[in-house]
Amino acid sequence: MPDPTSPAPLDVTDAEAAEINRISHPLLSDPAPDADDSLARIDSTPAGEVFITINRPARKNAFDAATIAALREAFETLHGADHVRVVFIRGAGGTFSAGADLGWMRDAATWSESDNREDAMGLARMLKALHDIPALTVAIVEGAAMGGGAGIVAACDMAVAVDGAKFAFSEVKLGLIPATIAPYVIEAVGPRTARALFLTGNTMDADYAAHVGLIDMVLPDAAAIDSFVTMLTDSLQANAPGAMGESKRLVNDLAGQEIDHRLMEDTARRIARARVSDEGREGVGAFLDKRKPRWA
């Protein structure tokens, strides 16, 4: 696995290089305000792996408005990257994110309610941009993921943590509430557990985070991260990228819906569309011909 802090490999075709350049140097029609590319580093490989690194190690990757804007821009860039299968998110310097930056919190205490509402919408938009990435999103947690950092973990499709990592939703200890991250935490752990985590504000270790469903796996140490990434990306190479995106959309659209005639028609329409798609025809044809599909 390439070091996520290093640039994408140069031994690629011209077409691959063009696609990698499009991701590594995003140009958005509506860039997020105050975005700073250096705060959210993006690296990618021709195999469809993308690594997004929260890059503020001197502050333990704590959030401020500029960091949130940079992450939102990075996440939005990936909405149109059809060839991407998996997006790994981690923090630089051995810490995922310490949560809110103290200086940012100090400033917010002097703002009006209206100013604070607009500021909070920045975090809400960033989390929604992460949630809506079509590819599989995976948080890799080292050190700590506190407050909004734990919210990013919850907004990902999967999460792993190195043994010794700590998590907390400690907003109540400051007289605050974990409002913008709440939809993703509730989706990840369920309402009952979310109430316990939010109301106690207690710090939990990686084993307990796995027990409640905030993360999926505990890695023994940081040295195991590379093998986990390799294992996961290798397993995804057999999957059609478009079908992965449609499968993710399927879950997002159907979660909580009543199973009625309307839903039955919707699911029938989706599988019919998949069967006649280029990927569907190629995949079934490859299976019948006993060969690998083009994307594998």
C-alpha beads as a LAMMPS data file, in Angstrom:
LAMMPS data file: protein, C-alpha beads

296 atoms
295 bonds

1 atom types
1 bond types

-500.0 500.0 xlo xhi
-500.0 500.0 ylo yhi
-500.0 500.0 zlo zhi

Masses

1 110.0

Atoms # bond

1 1 1 0.000 0.000 0.000
2 1 1 1.344 3.462 -0.812
3 1 1 1.995 5.782 2.057
4 1 1 -1.117 8.022 2.157
5 1 1 1.164 11.011 2.704
6 1 1 3.004 10.398 -0.573
7 1 1 1.893 11.411 -4.089
8 1 1 0.165 8.972 -6.447
9 1 1 2.481 6.611 -8.373
10 1 1 3.880 8.002 -11.629
11 1 1 4.076 4.649 -13.454
12 1 1 0.618 4.943 -15.041
13 1 1 -0.910 5.471 -18.472
14 1 1 -1.745 8.940 -19.770
15 1 1 -5.456 8.334 -19.186
16 1 1 -4.839 7.167 -15.629
17 1 1 -2.576 10.113 -14.960
18 1 1 -5.242 12.523 -16.188
19 1 1 -7.834 10.958 -13.887
20 1 1 -5.488 10.981 -10.901
21 1 1 -4.659 14.634 -11.560
22 1 1 -8.383 15.442 -11.646
23 1 1 -8.784 14.038 -8.134
24 1 1 -5.521 15.258 -6.653
25 1 1 -6.146 18.831 -7.795
26 1 1 -9.927 19.312 -7.546
27 1 1 -11.620 22.221 -9.281
28 1 1 -15.118 22.791 -7.976
29 1 1 -17.694 25.072 -9.593
30 1 1 -18.812 26.055 -6.095
31 1 1 -15.780 25.693 -3.813
32 1 1 -16.326 25.765 -0.074
33 1 1 -15.537 29.132 1.561
34 1 1 -12.152 29.479 3.257
35 1 1 -11.014 26.110 1.848
36 1 1 -7.300 25.349 2.175
37 1 1 -6.157 22.296 0.203
38 1 1 -3.214 21.723 2.556
39 1 1 -5.601 20.980 5.441
40 1 1 -7.211 18.022 3.645
41 1 1 -4.648 16.180 1.558
42 1 1 -5.908 13.877 -1.236
43 1 1 -3.827 11.040 -2.683
44 1 1 -5.007 8.354 -5.083
45 1 1 -3.899 5.253 -6.969
46 1 1 -4.897 3.811 -10.373
47 1 1 -6.570 0.924 -8.514
48 1 1 -9.359 3.257 -7.364
49 1 1 -8.096 3.945 -3.842
50 1 1 -8.291 7.476 -2.463
51 1 1 -6.693 8.602 0.802
52 1 1 -7.932 11.788 2.468
53 1 1 -5.740 12.970 5.325
54 1 1 -6.876 15.569 7.850
55 1 1 -3.645 17.528 7.887
56 1 1 -3.367 19.681 10.985
57 1 1 -1.107 17.543 13.170
58 1 1 0.206 20.410 15.309
59 1 1 -3.372 20.866 16.588
60 1 1 -4.098 17.107 16.669
61 1 1 -6.238 17.646 13.565
62 1 1 -8.799 19.685 15.477
63 1 1 -11.505 21.323 13.388
64 1 1 -11.829 24.990 12.607
65 1 1 -13.785 26.650 9.803
66 1 1 -10.908 26.342 7.312
67 1 1 -10.340 22.636 8.031
68 1 1 -14.052 21.880 7.722
69 1 1 -14.212 23.767 4.416
70 1 1 -11.177 21.899 3.059
71 1 1 -12.691 18.543 3.984
72 1 1 -16.016 19.472 2.424
73 1 1 -14.266 20.409 -0.822
74 1 1 -12.315 17.149 -0.830
75 1 1 -15.450 15.085 -0.237
76 1 1 -17.470 16.915 -2.891
77 1 1 -14.721 16.343 -5.448
78 1 1 -15.227 12.598 -5.074
79 1 1 -18.940 12.705 -5.858
80 1 1 -18.165 12.513 -9.573
81 1 1 -15.188 10.146 -9.450
82 1 1 -16.899 7.092 -10.928
83 1 1 -13.821 4.839 -10.988
84 1 1 -13.130 5.210 -7.248
85 1 1 -14.026 2.139 -5.179
86 1 1 -12.866 3.117 -1.692
87 1 1 -12.004 6.299 0.197
88 1 1 -9.876 6.033 3.345
89 1 1 -9.957 8.908 5.833
90 1 1 -7.318 9.307 8.518
91 1 1 -5.520 11.994 10.488
92 1 1 -1.913 13.067 10.123
93 1 1 0.554 12.548 12.943
94 1 1 -1.079 9.604 14.692
95 1 1 -4.313 11.298 15.807
96 1 1 -7.577 11.145 13.877
97 1 1 -9.100 14.360 15.269
98 1 1 -9.265 15.981 18.699
99 1 1 -12.605 17.592 17.833
100 1 1 -13.214 21.336 17.883
101 1 1 -10.252 23.724 17.884
102 1 1 -10.127 25.685 21.152
103 1 1 -9.542 29.012 19.414
104 1 1 -12.491 28.393 17.123
105 1 1 -14.681 27.563 20.146
106 1 1 -13.499 30.694 21.945
107 1 1 -14.423 32.847 18.955
108 1 1 -17.825 31.152 18.554
109 1 1 -18.725 32.060 22.140
110 1 1 -18.692 35.736 21.129
111 1 1 -20.829 35.319 17.988
112 1 1 -24.565 35.828 17.659
113 1 1 -26.944 32.872 17.392
114 1 1 -27.338 33.614 13.688
115 1 1 -23.569 33.583 13.140
116 1 1 -23.259 30.335 15.070
117 1 1 -26.051 28.761 13.016
118 1 1 -24.272 29.581 9.764
119 1 1 -20.963 28.336 11.175
120 1 1 -22.582 25.056 12.264
121 1 1 -24.015 24.615 8.778
122 1 1 -20.412 24.383 7.544
123 1 1 -19.904 21.218 9.592
124 1 1 -23.332 19.900 8.581
125 1 1 -22.529 20.389 4.879
126 1 1 -19.139 18.730 5.267
127 1 1 -20.624 15.640 6.932
128 1 1 -23.364 15.397 4.293
129 1 1 -20.726 15.636 1.542
130 1 1 -18.883 12.724 3.171
131 1 1 -22.070 10.693 3.597
132 1 1 -22.973 11.178 -0.093
133 1 1 -19.680 9.946 -1.607
134 1 1 -20.729 7.044 -3.900
135 1 1 -17.677 4.920 -3.041
136 1 1 -17.138 2.923 0.135
137 1 1 -15.826 5.294 2.825
138 1 1 -13.601 3.962 5.616
139 1 1 -12.313 5.849 8.660
140 1 1 -8.971 4.673 10.056
141 1 1 -8.668 5.952 13.614
142 1 1 -5.404 6.344 15.493
143 1 1 -5.013 8.156 18.789
144 1 1 -8.379 9.811 19.320
145 1 1 -11.594 10.776 17.557
146 1 1 -13.455 13.262 19.714
147 1 1 -16.669 15.199 19.105
148 1 1 -16.820 16.143 15.449
149 1 1 -13.967 13.736 14.739
150 1 1 -16.110 10.885 16.036
151 1 1 -18.907 12.325 13.894
152 1 1 -16.777 11.796 10.789
153 1 1 -16.209 8.207 11.907
154 1 1 -19.981 7.698 12.209
155 1 1 -20.641 9.278 8.797
156 1 1 -18.347 6.754 7.065
157 1 1 -19.614 3.402 5.778
158 1 1 -16.960 1.529 7.751
159 1 1 -14.468 2.357 10.475
160 1 1 -11.498 0.644 12.092
161 1 1 -9.399 1.801 15.004
162 1 1 -5.979 0.954 16.330
163 1 1 -6.017 -0.562 19.815
164 1 1 -5.668 2.247 22.331
165 1 1 -7.734 4.752 20.341
166 1 1 -10.231 6.853 22.307
167 1 1 -13.647 8.223 21.357
168 1 1 -16.043 10.644 23.055
169 1 1 -19.102 12.773 22.489
170 1 1 -18.381 15.091 25.405
171 1 1 -20.333 18.166 24.301
172 1 1 -22.613 18.051 27.383
173 1 1 -19.575 18.624 29.607
174 1 1 -19.293 22.038 27.918
175 1 1 -23.000 22.813 28.096
176 1 1 -23.376 21.992 24.388
177 1 1 -25.034 19.239 22.333
178 1 1 -23.663 17.075 19.460
179 1 1 -26.339 18.338 17.103
180 1 1 -24.807 18.349 13.598
181 1 1 -23.163 14.950 14.019
182 1 1 -26.207 13.360 15.664
183 1 1 -27.936 11.979 12.524
184 1 1 -24.846 9.971 11.600
185 1 1 -24.149 8.729 15.121
186 1 1 -27.773 7.653 15.558
187 1 1 -27.628 5.827 12.227
188 1 1 -24.402 4.083 13.272
189 1 1 -25.222 3.020 16.843
190 1 1 -29.009 3.358 17.194
191 1 1 -31.104 5.772 19.291
192 1 1 -30.727 4.037 22.679
193 1 1 -26.938 3.862 22.538
194 1 1 -26.730 7.396 21.141
195 1 1 -28.670 8.675 24.149
196 1 1 -26.249 6.943 26.509
197 1 1 -23.164 8.246 24.663
198 1 1 -24.483 11.811 24.323
199 1 1 -25.855 12.170 27.854
200 1 1 -22.878 10.687 29.704
201 1 1 -20.207 12.268 27.513
202 1 1 -17.868 9.523 28.701
203 1 1 -14.691 8.541 26.862
204 1 1 -14.709 5.020 25.397
205 1 1 -11.929 2.808 24.155
206 1 1 -11.774 1.067 20.790
207 1 1 -13.236 -2.188 22.113
208 1 1 -16.302 -0.421 23.488
209 1 1 -16.658 1.629 20.288
210 1 1 -16.735 -1.661 18.382
211 1 1 -19.225 -3.120 20.872
212 1 1 -21.723 -0.286 20.269
213 1 1 -21.195 -0.249 16.491
214 1 1 -19.289 3.013 16.059
215 1 1 -16.386 1.079 14.522
216 1 1 -16.238 -2.319 12.822
217 1 1 -12.820 -3.659 13.773
218 1 1 -9.984 -3.068 16.230
219 1 1 -6.492 -3.378 14.758
220 1 1 -3.742 -4.548 17.129
221 1 1 -1.374 -1.695 16.274
222 1 1 -0.572 0.919 13.635
223 1 1 1.580 -1.595 11.744
224 1 1 -1.611 -3.516 10.917
225 1 1 -3.133 -0.591 8.982
226 1 1 -1.285 -1.363 5.756
227 1 1 -2.375 -5.002 5.688
228 1 1 -5.994 -4.003 6.424
229 1 1 -5.998 -1.493 3.563
230 1 1 -4.450 -4.048 1.192
231 1 1 -6.943 -6.736 2.212
232 1 1 -9.933 -4.472 1.723
233 1 1 -8.827 -2.932 -1.570
234 1 1 -7.898 -6.334 -3.010
235 1 1 -11.356 -7.658 -2.147
236 1 1 -13.024 -4.696 -3.860
237 1 1 -11.252 -5.164 -7.203
238 1 1 -13.811 -7.807 -8.204
239 1 1 -16.670 -5.314 -7.706
240 1 1 -18.078 -3.012 -10.381
241 1 1 -17.609 0.604 -9.222
242 1 1 -20.968 1.743 -10.595
243 1 1 -22.805 -1.135 -8.926
244 1 1 -21.109 -0.279 -5.640
245 1 1 -22.377 3.289 -5.873
246 1 1 -25.897 2.131 -6.747
247 1 1 -25.854 -0.356 -3.862
248 1 1 -24.901 2.417 -1.446
249 1 1 -27.671 4.616 -2.835
250 1 1 -30.084 1.698 -2.441
251 1 1 -29.392 1.461 1.282
252 1 1 -29.615 5.230 1.793
253 1 1 -32.930 5.452 -0.066
254 1 1 -34.607 2.396 1.459
255 1 1 -33.557 2.634 5.108
256 1 1 -36.642 3.055 7.292
257 1 1 -39.090 2.803 4.394
258 1 1 -42.313 0.804 4.659
259 1 1 -42.262 -2.309 2.469
260 1 1 -45.313 -1.529 0.353
261 1 1 -46.211 -1.744 -3.346
262 1 1 -44.427 1.535 -4.089
263 1 1 -41.200 0.241 -2.571
264 1 1 -41.532 -3.095 -4.375
265 1 1 -41.923 -1.275 -7.703
266 1 1 -38.949 0.931 -6.908
267 1 1 -36.656 -2.029 -6.162
268 1 1 -37.868 -3.915 -9.259
269 1 1 -37.118 -0.842 -11.371
270 1 1 -33.621 -0.573 -9.922
271 1 1 -32.640 -4.194 -10.618
272 1 1 -34.137 -4.017 -14.115
273 1 1 -32.029 -0.942 -14.837
274 1 1 -28.929 -2.676 -13.461
275 1 1 -29.497 -5.772 -15.624
276 1 1 -29.489 -3.763 -18.864
277 1 1 -26.619 -1.451 -17.834
278 1 1 -23.145 -1.800 -19.348
279 1 1 -21.799 -3.110 -16.060
280 1 1 -24.668 -5.552 -15.618
281 1 1 -24.312 -7.025 -19.082
282 1 1 -20.532 -7.214 -18.792
283 1 1 -20.649 -8.821 -15.356
284 1 1 -23.205 -11.490 -16.236
285 1 1 -21.494 -12.156 -19.558
286 1 1 -18.125 -12.589 -17.852
287 1 1 -19.634 -14.991 -15.329
288 1 1 -21.237 -17.115 -18.056
289 1 1 -18.045 -17.027 -20.160
290 1 1 -15.926 -17.953 -17.112
291 1 1 -13.706 -14.895 -17.454
292 1 1 -13.000 -11.817 -15.364
293 1 1 -15.117 -8.708 -16.070
294 1 1 -13.363 -5.631 -17.495
295 1 1 -13.198 -3.861 -14.133
296 1 1 -11.526 -6.721 -12.235

Bonds

1 1 1 2
2 1 2 3
3 1 3 4
4 1 4 5
5 1 5 6
6 1 6 7
7 1 7 8
8 1 8 9
9 1 9 10
10 1 10 11
11 1 11 12
12 1 12 13
13 1 13 14
14 1 14 15
15 1 15 16
16 1 16 17
17 1 17 18
18 1 18 19
19 1 19 20
20 1 20 21
21 1 21 22
22 1 22 23
23 1 23 24
24 1 24 25
25 1 25 26
26 1 26 27
27 1 27 28
28 1 28 29
29 1 29 30
30 1 30 31
31 1 31 32
32 1 32 33
33 1 33 34
34 1 34 35
35 1 35 36
36 1 36 37
37 1 37 38
38 1 38 39
39 1 39 40
40 1 40 41
41 1 41 42
42 1 42 43
43 1 43 44
44 1 44 45
45 1 45 46
46 1 46 47
47 1 47 48
48 1 48 49
49 1 49 50
50 1 50 51
51 1 51 52
52 1 52 53
53 1 53 54
54 1 54 55
55 1 55 56
56 1 56 57
57 1 57 58
58 1 58 59
59 1 59 60
60 1 60 61
61 1 61 62
62 1 62 63
63 1 63 64
64 1 64 65
65 1 65 66
66 1 66 67
67 1 67 68
68 1 68 69
69 1 69 70
70 1 70 71
71 1 71 72
72 1 72 73
73 1 73 74
74 1 74 75
75 1 75 76
76 1 76 77
77 1 77 78
78 1 78 79
79 1 79 80
80 1 80 81
81 1 81 82
82 1 82 83
83 1 83 84
84 1 84 85
85 1 85 86
86 1 86 87
87 1 87 88
88 1 88 89
89 1 89 90
90 1 90 91
91 1 91 92
92 1 92 93
93 1 93 94
94 1 94 95
95 1 95 96
96 1 96 97
97 1 97 98
98 1 98 99
99 1 99 100
100 1 100 101
101 1 101 102
102 1 102 103
103 1 103 104
104 1 104 105
105 1 105 106
106 1 106 107
107 1 107 108
108 1 108 109
109 1 109 110
110 1 110 111
111 1 111 112
112 1 112 113
113 1 113 114
114 1 114 115
115 1 115 116
116 1 116 117
117 1 117 118
118 1 118 119
119 1 119 120
120 1 120 121
121 1 121 122
122 1 122 123
123 1 123 124
124 1 124 125
125 1 125 126
126 1 126 127
127 1 127 128
128 1 128 129
129 1 129 130
130 1 130 131
131 1 131 132
132 1 132 133
133 1 133 134
134 1 134 135
135 1 135 136
136 1 136 137
137 1 137 138
138 1 138 139
139 1 139 140
140 1 140 141
141 1 141 142
142 1 142 143
143 1 143 144
144 1 144 145
145 1 145 146
146 1 146 147
147 1 147 148
148 1 148 149
149 1 149 150
150 1 150 151
151 1 151 152
152 1 152 153
153 1 153 154
154 1 154 155
155 1 155 156
156 1 156 157
157 1 157 158
158 1 158 159
159 1 159 160
160 1 160 161
161 1 161 162
162 1 162 163
163 1 163 164
164 1 164 165
165 1 165 166
166 1 166 167
167 1 167 168
168 1 168 169
169 1 169 170
170 1 170 171
171 1 171 172
172 1 172 173
173 1 173 174
174 1 174 175
175 1 175 176
176 1 176 177
177 1 177 178
178 1 178 179
179 1 179 180
180 1 180 181
181 1 181 182
182 1 182 183
183 1 183 184
184 1 184 185
185 1 185 186
186 1 186 187
187 1 187 188
188 1 188 189
189 1 189 190
190 1 190 191
191 1 191 192
192 1 192 193
193 1 193 194
194 1 194 195
195 1 195 196
196 1 196 197
197 1 197 198
198 1 198 199
199 1 199 200
200 1 200 201
201 1 201 202
202 1 202 203
203 1 203 204
204 1 204 205
205 1 205 206
206 1 206 207
207 1 207 208
208 1 208 209
209 1 209 210
210 1 210 211
211 1 211 212
212 1 212 213
213 1 213 214
214 1 214 215
215 1 215 216
216 1 216 217
217 1 217 218
218 1 218 219
219 1 219 220
220 1 220 221
221 1 221 222
222 1 222 223
223 1 223 224
224 1 224 225
225 1 225 226
226 1 226 227
227 1 227 228
228 1 228 229
229 1 229 230
230 1 230 231
231 1 231 232
232 1 232 233
233 1 233 234
234 1 234 235
235 1 235 236
236 1 236 237
237 1 237 238
238 1 238 239
239 1 239 240
240 1 240 241
241 1 241 242
242 1 242 243
243 1 243 244
244 1 244 245
245 1 245 246
246 1 246 247
247 1 247 248
248 1 248 249
249 1 249 250
250 1 250 251
251 1 251 252
252 1 252 253
253 1 253 254
254 1 254 255
255 1 255 256
256 1 256 257
257 1 257 258
258 1 258 259
259 1 259 260
260 1 260 261
261 1 261 262
262 1 262 263
263 1 263 264
264 1 264 265
265 1 265 266
266 1 266 267
267 1 267 268
268 1 268 269
269 1 269 270
270 1 270 271
271 1 271 272
272 1 272 273
273 1 273 274
274 1 274 275
275 1 275 276
276 1 276 277
277 1 277 278
278 1 278 279
279 1 279 280
280 1 280 281
281 1 281 282
282 1 282 283
283 1 283 284
284 1 284 285
285 1 285 286
286 1 286 287
287 1 287 288
288 1 288 289
289 1 289 290
290 1 290 291
291 1 291 292
292 1 292 293
293 1 293 294
294 1 294 295
295 1 295 296
